[in-house]
């Protein structure tokens, strides 16, 4: 190559370099591993949530799951995405009592049925008492008897406490300081409710034949509320000094 040719090549190279600096740059295609990085990170988060729920012995809420991620992670979006991935499978991700858990698909439940000793059914009085507590909580024994219109035996409340469906909430700020009752998370989980607001309403009860179609004028269903915080007219049970309170209520706690 002659000196003239070398000079020409050098000039062309400098001109091309100048055009590259002054002209628009063409975006090169990103490597496949960089493109898939965000998607891979998302899949890894779903795997973590899946593993936590699978290994848990009880349903987990979003706050508990969020402890395994950086602050501000959208756990609700992750759970809903994981729920959609399990739609139509033998195991579904469901929300129960405000928490999340894997449950066998309803249409496959017959495969898991096994014969067992039949348990004693709740009496009519216990079922009515449970319904009153669920809809009217927090409620006292006297209020339950007033709604039912009959005196209630002590064993009725004991049976419901043993099942874990109801709990002692506090004491009403009233003469005798009667105990107030409410439902538990186990109650929601047993009957498949996400929240207490999922209890059947007036029209649903009528449709199921559980309410007379000829109800008195102005009849309405209460709005159930199982908020754990004590009401203004309730005091904590553990704060009560020894020797105070009604004898019958102390027997219930014992």
C-alpha positions in Angstrom: 0.0 0.0 0.0 1.4 3.4 -1.0 1.7 6.4 1.3 -1.2 8.1 -0.7 -3.5 5.1 -0.2 -2.6 5.0 3.6 -3.5 8.7 3.8 -6.8 8.1 2.1 -7.7 5.2 4.4 -6.9 7.4 7.4 -9.1 10.3 6.2 -12.0 8.0 5.4 -11.7 6.5 8.9 -11.7 9.9 10.5 -14.7 11.0 8.4 -16.7 7.9 9.3 -15.8 8.4 13.0 -17.0 12.0 12.8 -20.3 10.9 11.2 -20.8 8.3 14.0 -20.3 11.0 16.6 -22.5 13.6 15.0 -25.2 11.3 13.6 -27.8 9.2 15.5 -26.7 6.0 17.0 -28.5 2.8 16.1 -29.7 0.9 19.1 -28.2 -2.6 19.2 -30.5 -5.5 20.1 -30.2 -6.4 23.8 -28.8 -9.9 24.7 -31.5 -12.5 25.4 -30.4 -12.8 29.1 -30.9 -9.0 29.6 -34.3 -9.0 28.0 -35.5 -11.9 30.2 -34.0 -10.5 33.4 -37.2 -8.7 34.5 -39.4 -11.7 33.6 -37.0 -14.1 35.4 -37.1 -11.9 38.5 -40.9 -12.0 38.5 -41.0 -15.8 38.1 -38.6 -16.1 41.0 -40.8 -14.0 43.2 -43.8 -16.2 42.3 -41.8 -19.3 43.2 -41.0 -17.8 46.6 -44.6 -17.0 47.4 -45.6 -20.5 46.1 -43.0 -22.2 48.4 -44.1 -20.2 51.5 -47.7 -21.0 51.0 -47.1 -24.6 50.3 -45.0 -25.1 53.4 -47.2 -23.1 55.7 -49.3 -25.1 58.2 -52.0 -22.4 58.2 -53.2 -19.6 55.8 -50.8 -16.6 55.5 -51.7 -12.9 55.1 -50.0 -10.5 52.7 -48.0 -8.8 55.5 -46.4 -12.1 56.5 -45.5 -13.0 53.0 -44.2 -9.5 52.4 -41.5 -10.0 55.1 -39.6 -12.1 52.6 -39.4 -9.3 50.0 -38.1 -5.8 49.8 -40.3 -3.1 51.3 -43.0 -1.9 49.0 -43.4 -5.1 47.0 -46.9 -5.4 45.6 -47.9 -8.7 47.3 -51.5 -8.5 46.2 -50.5 -8.4 42.5 -48.1 -11.4 43.0 -50.8 -13.4 44.8 -53.4 -12.7 42.2 -51.0 -13.7 39.4 -50.2 -16.9 41.3 -53.9 -17.5 41.8 -54.5 -17.2 38.1 -51.7 -19.6 37.4 -53.4 -22.2 39.6 -56.9 -21.7 38.1 -58.2 -25.0 36.7 -55.6 -27.1 38.4 -56.1 -29.8 41.0 -54.9 -27.4 43.7 -56.2 -23.7 43.8 -54.9 -20.7 45.6 -57.9 -19.3 47.6 -58.4 -16.4 50.0 -59.9 -17.4 53.3 -60.5 -15.1 56.3 -58.4 -12.4 54.6 -55.4 -14.9 54.2 -54.1 -17.1 51.4 -53.8 -20.9 51.3 -53.7 -23.7 48.8 -56.8 -25.8 48.8 -57.9 -28.9 46.8 -60.2 -27.9 43.9 -63.8 -28.3 44.8 -64.6 -30.6 41.8 -62.0 -33.1 43.0 -63.0 -33.2 46.6 -64.7 -36.5 46.1 -61.3 -38.1 45.6 -60.2 -37.2 49.1 -63.4 -38.3 50.8 -62.8 -41.0 53.5 -65.3 -42.7 55.7 -65.1 -41.5 59.3 -67.0 -41.6 62.5 -70.0 -39.3 62.2 -69.7 -36.4 64.6 -72.6 -35.2 66.7 -74.5 -32.5 64.9 -75.2 -29.1 66.6 -78.5 -28.8 68.2 -81.1 -26.3 66.8 -80.4 -24.0 69.8 -76.6 -24.1 69.1 -77.2 -23.2 65.4 -79.5 -20.4 66.3 -77.1 -19.1 68.9 -74.2 -19.3 66.4 -76.2 -17.4 63.8 -77.2 -14.7 66.3 -73.5 -14.2 67.4 -72.3 -14.1 63.8 -74.8 -11.4 62.8 -75.1 -9.4 66.0 -71.6 -9.6 67.5 -70.5 -8.4 69.9 -73.4 -9.8 71.8 -74.1 -11.0 75.4 -76.0 -14.0 76.7 -78.9 -11.9 77.7 -79.1 -10.3 74.2 -79.0 -13.7 72.6 -81.9 -14.9 74.8 -83.8 -11.7 74.0 -83.4 -12.3 70.2 -84.3 -16.0 70.4 -87.1 -15.4 72.9 -86.1 -18.4 75.1 -83.7 -19.0 77.9 -80.4 -20.5 76.8 -78.6 -23.3 78.6 -75.0 -22.8 79.6 -74.0 -25.9 77.6 -75.0 -24.3 74.3 -72.3 -21.6 74.6 -69.8 -24.2 75.9 -70.2 -26.4 72.7 -69.6 -23.4 70.4 -66.5 -22.4 72.4 -65.2 -25.9 72.1 -65.6 -25.9 68.3 -63.5 -22.8 68.1 -66.2 -20.9 66.1 -66.8 -18.3 68.8 -64.7 -16.5 71.4 -64.9 -14.3 74.4 -64.4 -10.7 73.3 -64.7 -8.6 76.5 -67.1 -7.4 79.1 -70.0 -5.0 78.4 -70.0 -1.8 80.4 -73.3 -2.6 82.0 -74.7 -3.8 85.3 -73.2 -7.3 86.0 -70.5 -6.7 83.3 -71.7 -9.6 81.1 -69.3 -11.3 78.7 -69.6 -10.4 75.0 -69.1 -13.0 72.3 -67.9 -12.9 68.7 -66.9 -15.3 65.9 -63.3 -16.4 65.1 -61.1 -16.8 62.0 -61.6 -20.5 62.4 -65.4 -19.9 61.9 -64.7 -18.1 58.6 -62.3 -20.8 57.4 -64.7 -23.7 58.3 -67.6 -22.2 56.4 -65.4 -20.9 53.5 -66.0 -17.2 54.1 -63.3 -14.6 53.2 -64.8 -12.1 55.6 -67.9 -11.9 57.9 -69.6 -9.7 55.3 -69.9 -12.8 53.1 -72.7 -14.1 55.3 -75.9 -14.6 53.4 -78.2 -11.6 53.3 -82.0 -11.3 53.6 -82.7 -12.3 50.0 -80.3 -15.3 50.1 -81.9 -16.6 53.3 -85.4 -16.2 51.8 -84.3 -18.1 48.7 -82.9 -20.9 50.7 -86.2 -21.2 52.7 -84.6 -20.3 56.0 -86.8 -17.2 56.5 -90.5 -16.9 56.2 -91.6 -15.0 53.1 -94.2 -13.1 55.2 -91.8 -11.1 57.5 -93.1 -8.3 59.6 -93.0 -4.8 58.2 -89.6 -3.0 58.6 -87.7 -6.3 59.2 -84.0 -5.9 58.2 -80.8 -7.9 58.6 -78.0 -6.5 60.8 -74.7 -5.7 59.1 -72.2 -8.2 60.7 -68.9 -6.8 61.9 -66.2 -9.0 63.5 -63.6 -6.2 63.9 -61.2 -7.4 66.7 -61.0 -4.0 68.4 -63.3 -3.6 71.4 -66.2 -1.3 71.1 -66.7 1.8 73.3 -69.0 -0.2 75.6 -66.6 -3.1 76.0 -63.7 -3.6 78.4 -61.0 -6.2 78.1 -61.6 -9.4 80.1 -58.0 -9.6 81.4 -58.1 -6.2 82.9 -60.9 -7.0 85.4 -59.8 -7.2 89.0 -60.4 -10.5 90.9 -63.7 -10.7 92.7 -65.6 -8.4 90.2 -68.2 -9.5 87.6 -71.2 -11.7 87.5 -70.8 -15.2 88.9 -72.3 -16.8 85.8 -70.0 -15.1 83.5 -66.9 -16.1 85.5 -68.1 -19.7 85.2 -68.2 -19.3 81.5 -64.6 -18.1 81.4 -63.4 -20.9 83.6 
